[in-house]
């Protein structure tokens, strides 16, 4: 049953209890995704320094910090593919619970790391759960919420991720002197699983598809008529994730190495960086709703083009000249608004592109395979490039990637059941 033809509650009369609970479950899952994903980013260098028993950052510390982040993004990609398939086989709610439990467990265990290799392995395992949660949560909402609500639902879901980034910032400030407690706080999402299993049932659309339709093979994503959608979605997601995670990861590292705060004590610098990250992420939450408004006014494809173009323009304006620790905070929020805001389009744009029993498989694969490109980009922009230049120049190269991203976005497919809505709006 399509969410756009829900017989229980017409769209103009509000949401049913089932729809609200599905939205809350996905929102909370994404909140903790953001928490988990950003916990390491903001303490990467200090924690690796502790594990390597050094008192100052050096090339070895920077390299290993990037390798750990790359392993995390790789695990995110693999988890999105594996658990995406389970989401079509086991159901959205069961898979959501399983993935949340997995990333909470291994994030908590990261606090007990005794070497950078151990931390790398645990971050990889935690990321498997985060990757699977995205596809399950997005499919759960896309199958229960009415079409007219989707742009706002997508914006709200992505804002949950950024609220998780803010929550991680609070944790980082509170435990600035002891990075291990930061990871212990990441185990809290395990409590959400108990609520999920008691309150969220499988969607009627998935249940009817399982009962009536033959189960497709994962390879059907690479056969006609689904193949063109799979390819273009992979390319778009790869470009979006590579640019965003290179920026998210190296933005705080670039702040940490600004010349005018070089002599600050480590705790004071950490608090400045975490506070700056929290500030730009508050702005980025608004970017999700800007993207949602653009989708309502101009359609998903045009909104994607505008958000990509804005990302490239404001990243360039932020890093085209050297800035001190005050001036950069006038420019970076605009870049974050577009760079992170574009992801407000993806949650309810990508899953409906695929047939019901390939939905979490397709969404999980296409969205999360971009993590592999993002992993390579994190290492390239932060390790290889910094041998020859400055992190500011590396971030300018990130901005350049938005040129092909904007051009390719013109070819992005849109869900069939949104075409009539967009036509009426235009």
C-alpha positions as CSV (number, residue, x, y, z in Angstrom):
1,X,0.0,0.0,0.0
2,X,1.4,3.4,-0.9
3,X,1.8,6.0,1.7
4,X,0.3,8.5,-0.7
5,X,-3.0,6.6,-0.6
6,X,-3.2,5.9,3.1
7,X,-6.9,5.1,3.8
8,X,-6.5,5.6,7.6
9,X,-5.7,9.3,7.7
10,X,-5.9,11.6,4.6
11,X,-2.8,13.8,4.3
12,X,-4.8,17.0,4.8
13,X,-6.2,15.8,8.2
14,X,-2.9,15.0,9.8
15,X,-0.9,11.9,10.6
16,X,-2.1,8.6,12.2
17,X,-0.5,7.2,15.3
18,X,1.4,4.6,13.2
19,X,2.8,7.4,11.0
20,X,3.9,9.5,14.0
21,X,5.6,6.6,15.7
22,X,7.4,5.6,12.5
23,X,8.6,9.2,12.2
24,X,9.7,9.3,15.8
25,X,11.6,6.0,15.6
26,X,13.5,7.1,12.5
27,X,14.2,10.5,13.9
28,X,15.7,9.1,17.1
29,X,17.7,6.5,15.1
30,X,19.2,9.3,13.0
31,X,19.8,11.5,16.1
32,X,22.1,8.8,17.5
33,X,23.6,8.2,14.0
34,X,24.8,11.8,14.2
35,X,26.0,11.4,17.8
36,X,28.0,8.4,17.0
37,X,29.3,9.7,13.7
38,X,30.7,12.9,15.2
39,X,32.0,11.7,18.5
40,X,35.3,10.5,16.9
41,X,35.6,13.5,14.5
42,X,35.9,16.0,17.3
43,X,38.4,14.1,19.3
44,X,40.2,12.2,16.6
45,X,43.6,13.9,17.0
46,X,43.7,14.0,20.8
47,X,42.6,10.3,21.1
48,X,45.1,9.1,18.6
49,X,47.8,11.1,20.3
50,X,46.9,9.3,23.6
51,X,47.0,5.9,21.9
52,X,50.4,6.6,20.4
53,X,51.7,8.2,23.6
54,X,52.7,11.5,22.1
55,X,52.0,15.0,23.4
56,X,51.9,16.8,20.1
57,X,50.2,16.0,16.7
58,X,52.6,14.8,14.0
59,X,52.3,13.2,10.6
60,X,51.8,9.7,12.1
61,X,48.9,11.0,14.3
62,X,47.2,12.8,11.4
63,X,47.6,9.7,9.1
64,X,46.2,7.2,11.6
65,X,43.4,9.6,12.5
66,X,42.4,9.7,8.8
67,X,42.8,5.9,8.4
68,X,40.4,5.3,11.3
69,X,37.9,7.7,9.8
70,X,38.3,6.0,6.4
71,X,37.6,2.6,8.1
72,X,34.5,4.0,9.7
73,X,33.2,5.3,6.4
74,X,34.0,2.0,4.7
75,X,32.1,0.1,7.4
76,X,29.2,2.5,6.9
77,X,29.1,1.6,3.2
78,X,29.3,-2.1,3.8
79,X,26.7,-2.0,6.5
80,X,24.3,0.0,4.3
81,X,24.5,-2.7,1.7
82,X,24.3,-5.8,4.0
83,X,21.6,-4.5,6.3
84,X,19.8,-2.9,3.4
85,X,19.2,-6.4,2.0
86,X,18.1,-7.6,5.5
87,X,15.6,-4.7,5.6
88,X,13.8,-6.1,2.5
89,X,13.9,-9.6,3.9
90,X,13.3,-9.1,7.6
91,X,11.3,-5.9,7.6
92,X,12.1,-2.2,8.3
93,X,11.4,-2.2,12.1
94,X,13.4,-5.3,12.9
95,X,16.4,-4.1,10.9
96,X,16.2,-0.7,12.5
97,X,16.4,-2.2,16.0
98,X,19.3,-4.5,15.1
99,X,21.4,-1.8,13.5
100,X,20.9,0.6,16.4
101,X,21.9,-2.0,18.9
102,X,25.0,-2.8,16.9
103,X,26.4,0.7,16.6
104,X,25.6,1.5,20.3
105,X,27.5,-1.6,21.4
106,X,30.7,-1.1,19.4
107,X,30.8,2.7,20.1
108,X,30.8,2.0,23.8
109,X,33.5,-0.6,23.5
110,X,35.7,2.0,21.6
111,X,36.3,3.7,25.0
112,X,38.5,0.7,26.0
113,X,40.8,0.9,23.0
114,X,44.5,0.4,23.7
115,X,45.8,1.0,20.3
116,X,44.9,2.9,17.1
117,X,44.4,-0.5,15.4
118,X,41.8,-1.6,18.0
119,X,40.0,1.7,17.7
120,X,40.0,1.4,13.9
121,X,38.4,-2.1,14.2
122,X,35.7,-1.0,16.6
123,X,34.8,2.1,14.6
124,X,34.5,-0.1,11.5
125,X,32.1,-2.5,13.4
126,X,30.0,0.4,14.8
127,X,29.7,1.9,11.3
128,X,28.2,-1.3,10.0
129,X,25.1,-0.6,12.1
130,X,24.9,3.1,11.2
131,X,25.0,2.3,7.5
132,X,22.1,-0.2,7.8
133,X,20.0,2.2,10.0
134,X,19.8,4.9,7.3
135,X,18.1,2.7,4.7
136,X,15.7,1.0,7.2
137,X,14.6,4.3,8.8
138,X,14.2,6.1,5.4
139,X,12.2,3.3,4.0
140,X,10.0,3.1,7.1
141,X,9.0,6.7,6.8
142,X,8.7,6.7,3.0
143,X,6.2,3.8,3.2
144,X,4.1,5.4,5.9
145,X,4.1,9.1,5.4
146,X,1.9,10.8,2.7
147,X,3.7,12.3,-0.4
148,X,2.9,16.0,0.4
149,X,4.6,15.6,3.7
150,X,7.8,14.1,2.3
151,X,9.9,17.2,1.8
152,X,9.4,18.2,5.4
153,X,9.8,14.7,6.7
154,X,13.1,14.4,4.9
155,X,14.2,17.7,6.3
156,X,13.2,16.7,9.8
157,X,15.0,13.3,9.6
158,X,18.2,15.0,8.4
159,X,17.9,17.6,11.2
160,X,17.9,14.7,13.6
161,X,21.3,13.8,12.4
162,X,22.6,17.3,13.0
163,X,20.9,17.4,16.4
164,X,23.0,14.3,17.0
165,X,26.1,16.3,16.0
166,X,25.1,19.0,18.5
167,X,24.6,16.3,21.2
168,X,28.1,15.0,20.4
169,X,29.4,18.5,20.8
170,X,27.9,18.8,24.2
171,X,29.4,15.5,25.2
172,X,32.8,16.7,23.7
173,X,32.7,19.9,25.8
174,X,31.7,18.1,29.0
175,X,34.4,15.5,28.6
176,X,37.1,17.6,26.9
177,X,39.6,16.4,29.4
178,X,38.9,12.6,29.1
179,X,38.1,11.5,25.5
180,X,37.2,7.9,26.6
181,X,34.1,9.0,28.3
182,X,32.9,10.5,25.0
183,X,32.6,7.0,23.5
184,X,30.9,5.6,26.6
185,X,28.1,8.1,26.0
186,X,27.7,6.7,22.5
187,X,26.4,3.4,24.0
188,X,23.1,5.1,25.1
189,X,21.2,4.4,21.9
190,X,20.9,0.8,23.0
191,X,18.0,1.9,25.2
192,X,16.1,3.0,22.1
193,X,15.9,-0.6,20.9
194,X,13.6,-1.7,23.7
195,X,11.1,1.1,22.9
196,X,11.2,0.3,19.1
197,X,10.5,-3.4,19.5
198,X,7.4,-2.6,21.7
199,X,5.9,0.1,19.6
200,X,6.8,-0.1,15.9
201,X,5.3,-2.7,13.6
202,X,6.2,-3.5,10.0
203,X,4.7,-1.3,7.3
204,X,1.6,-2.6,5.5
205,X,3.2,-1.9,2.1
206,X,6.1,-4.2,3.0
207,X,3.8,-6.9,4.4
208,X,1.6,-6.9,1.3
209,X,4.6,-7.0,-1.0
210,X,6.1,-10.0,0.8
211,X,2.7,-11.8,0.6
212,X,2.0,-11.1,-3.1
213,X,5.2,-10.4,-4.9
214,X,8.1,-12.7,-5.8
215,X,11.3,-11.8,-3.9
216,X,13.7,-10.0,-6.3
217,X,17.4,-10.7,-6.4
218,X,19.9,-8.0,-5.3
219,X,21.3,-8.2,-8.8
220,X,18.0,-6.8,-10.1
221,X,19.4,-3.4,-9.2
222,X,21.8,-3.8,-12.1
223,X,19.2,-4.9,-14.6
224,X,16.8,-3.0,-16.6
225,X,14.6,-1.1,-15.9
226,X,16.2,-0.3,-12.5
227,X,19.8,0.0,-13.7
228,X,19.8,3.7,-14.9
229,X,18.3,4.7,-11.5
230,X,20.9,2.7,-9.6
231,X,23.9,4.2,-11.5
232,X,22.9,7.9,-11.3
233,X,21.9,7.6,-7.7
234,X,25.3,6.0,-6.8
235,X,27.1,8.8,-8.6
236,X,25.1,11.6,-6.9
237,X,25.4,10.0,-3.5
238,X,29.1,9.4,-3.9
239,X,29.8,13.0,-4.8
240,X,27.6,14.3,-2.0
241,X,29.1,12.1,0.6
242,X,32.7,12.6,-0.5
243,X,32.5,16.3,-0.4
244,X,30.5,16.4,2.9
245,X,32.6,14.0,4.9
246,X,35.9,15.5,3.7
247,X,34.5,18.9,4.9
248,X,33.0,17.6,8.1
249,X,36.1,15.7,9.1
250,X,38.8,18.3,8.1
251,X,36.8,21.4,9.1
252,X,37.6,21.0,12.9
253,X,41.2,19.9,12.1
254,X,41.7,23.1,10.0
255,X,40.3,25.2,12.9
256,X,42.6,23.4,15.3
257,X,45.6,24.5,13.3
258,X,44.7,28.1,12.7
259,X,47.9,30.2,13.3
260,X,46.2,32.6,15.7
261,X,45.2,29.9,18.2
262,X,48.4,27.8,17.8
263,X,49.6,28.7,21.3
264,X,46.4,28.1,23.1
265,X,46.3,25.2,25.7
266,X,44.9,21.9,24.2
267,X,41.7,21.9,26.3
268,X,41.0,25.6,25.3
269,X,41.5,24.8,21.6
270,X,39.3,21.7,21.8
271,X,36.5,23.7,23.4
272,X,36.8,26.4,20.7
273,X,36.7,23.8,17.9
274,X,33.8,21.9,19.4
275,X,31.9,25.1,20.1
276,X,32.5,26.3,16.5
277,X,31.3,22.9,15.1
278,X,28.1,23.2,17.2
279,X,27.4,26.7,15.9
280,X,27.7,25.7,12.2
281,X,25.6,22.6,12.8
282,X,22.8,24.7,14.2
283,X,22.8,26.7,11.0
284,X,23.0,23.4,9.0
285,X,19.7,22.3,10.5
286,X,18.0,25.2,8.8
287,X,19.6,24.1,5.6
288,X,17.5,20.9,5.6
289,X,14.4,23.0,5.7
290,X,15.7,25.3,3.0
291,X,16.2,22.1,0.8
292,X,12.7,20.9,1.7
293,X,11.2,24.3,0.8
294,X,13.0,24.2,-2.5
295,X,11.7,20.7,-3.2
296,X,8.2,21.8,-2.6
297,X,8.5,24.9,-4.8
298,X,10.7,23.6,-7.6
299,X,10.8,19.8,-7.3
300,X,13.5,17.5,-6.0
301,X,15.8,17.7,-9.0
302,X,16.0,21.5,-9.1
303,X,16.4,21.6,-5.4
304,X,19.3,19.2,-5.7
305,X,21.0,21.4,-8.3
306,X,20.6,24.6,-6.3
307,X,21.9,23.0,-3.1
308,X,25.0,21.5,-4.8
309,X,25.8,24.9,-6.5
310,X,25.4,26.8,-3.3
311,X,27.7,24.3,-1.5
312,X,30.5,24.9,-4.0
313,X,30.1,28.7,-4.0
314,X,30.1,29.1,-0.2
315,X,32.9,26.6,0.3
316,X,35.0,28.6,-2.1
317,X,34.1,31.9,-0.4
318,X,35.0,30.5,3.0
319,X,38.5,29.3,2.1
320,X,39.6,31.4,-0.8
321,X,41.6,33.6,1.6
322,X,43.2,32.9,5.0
323,X,40.9,33.7,7.9
324,X,41.4,33.9,11.7
325,X,39.4,32.0,14.3
326,X,36.8,34.8,14.4
327,X,36.4,35.7,10.8
328,X,36.0,32.1,9.6
329,X,32.8,31.8,11.8
330,X,31.1,34.5,9.6
331,X,31.6,32.4,6.5
332,X,31.6,28.7,7.4
333,X,28.0,28.6,8.5
334,X,26.8,29.4,5.0
335,X,28.9,26.6,3.6
336,X,27.4,24.2,6.2
337,X,23.9,25.3,5.4
338,X,24.2,24.1,1.8
339,X,26.8,21.3,2.2
340,X,24.8,19.5,5.0
341,X,21.4,20.8,3.9
342,X,21.4,18.9,0.7
343,X,21.0,15.7,2.7
344,X,17.5,16.8,3.7
345,X,16.5,15.8,0.2
346,X,17.8,12.3,0.2
347,X,15.8,10.4,2.9
348,X,12.5,10.5,1.0
349,X,13.9,11.0,-2.5
350,X,16.0,7.8,-2.7
351,X,13.9,4.9,-1.3
352,X,10.8,5.5,-3.4
353,X,12.9,5.3,-6.6
354,X,13.1,1.5,-6.1
355,X,10.5,-1.3,-6.0
356,X,9.2,-2.2,-2.5
357,X,11.2,-5.4,-2.1
358,X,14.3,-3.7,-3.4
359,X,13.8,-0.5,-1.5
360,X,16.1,-0.8,1.5
361,X,18.6,-2.8,-0.7
362,X,18.6,-0.1,-3.3
363,X,18.7,2.8,-0.9
364,X,21.3,1.2,1.3
365,X,23.6,0.3,-1.6
366,X,23.3,3.5,-3.6
367,X,23.5,5.9,-0.6
368,X,26.1,4.1,1.4
369,X,28.4,2.9,-1.4
370,X,29.3,6.6,-1.5
371,X,31.0,6.1,1.8
372,X,33.8,4.3,0.0
373,X,34.4,7.3,-2.1
374,X,34.1,9.5,1.0
375,X,36.7,7.3,2.8
376,X,39.2,7.7,0.0
377,X,38.4,11.4,-0.2
378,X,39.0,11.8,3.5
379,X,42.5,10.3,3.2
380,X,43.3,12.1,0.0
381,X,42.3,15.6,1.1
382,X,43.7,15.3,4.6
383,X,46.8,13.2,4.2
384,X,48.2,13.2,0.6
385,X,47.3,16.8,-0.1
386,X,48.6,18.2,3.2
387,X,52.1,17.0,2.4
388,X,52.3,19.7,-0.2
389,X,49.9,22.4,0.8
390,X,47.6,23.6,3.6
391,X,44.3,22.2,4.8
392,X,42.6,25.4,3.6
393,X,43.8,24.5,0.0
394,X,42.5,21.0,0.5
395,X,39.1,22.3,1.3
396,X,39.1,24.5,-1.8
397,X,39.6,21.2,-3.8
398,X,36.5,19.9,-2.0
399,X,34.6,22.9,-3.3
400,X,35.7,22.1,-6.8
401,X,34.0,18.7,-6.7
402,X,30.7,20.5,-6.6
403,X,31.1,21.6,-10.2
404,X,30.6,18.0,-11.6
405,X,28.0,17.3,-8.8
406,X,25.9,20.3,-9.9
407,X,26.0,19.2,-13.6
408,X,25.2,15.6,-12.9
409,X,22.3,16.6,-10.6
410,X,20.3,17.7,-13.7
411,X,19.9,14.0,-14.5
412,X,18.7,12.8,-11.1
413,X,15.5,10.8,-11.3
414,X,12.6,11.6,-9.1
415,X,10.0,9.3,-7.5
416,X,7.1,8.5,-9.8
417,X,4.5,9.3,-7.2
418,X,5.8,12.8,-6.6
419,X,5.6,13.9,-10.3
420,X,2.0,14.8,-10.1
421,X,2.5,16.8,-7.0
422,X,5.4,18.7,-8.4
423,X,3.5,19.5,-11.6
424,X,0.6,20.9,-9.7
425,X,2.9,23.1,-7.7
426,X,4.7,24.4,-10.7
